[in-house]
Amino acid sequence: MFNKTISKQLTEIMKLCYQINNVETNRELTGNLPTVFLDFMGHTCQLNIRIYDDGWMSGEDPDFSGKVYLDENPDDVSDELAKLIERLGVTLKLKERKERKRNV
């Protein structure tokens, strides 16, 4: 069943991911700006997210990773998505601070 709240949260997650990574990012290109990976697994209705606070580099573990099965109890899913939105908001602020520091 389609849930409007969850749909809005998923849209917000995509928006935040794009704000954080609106160009290709890895340490070789952007230094220590954050990098976010977002995956949807259609066969399990699962959303996965990985955040590298200092940028992505091959072989390194993310600073944060989370997964949400979107076909579970809608209230629980909404709570878990809210946590991802909060963490992405923190990451966006981190990116903005690092960009300001670079431009000083």
Summary of the structure (lengths in Angstrom):
residues: 104
radius of gyration: 14.6
end to end distance: 49.9
largest distance: 49.9
contacts: 274
relative contact order: 0.20
helix: 48%
strand: 19%
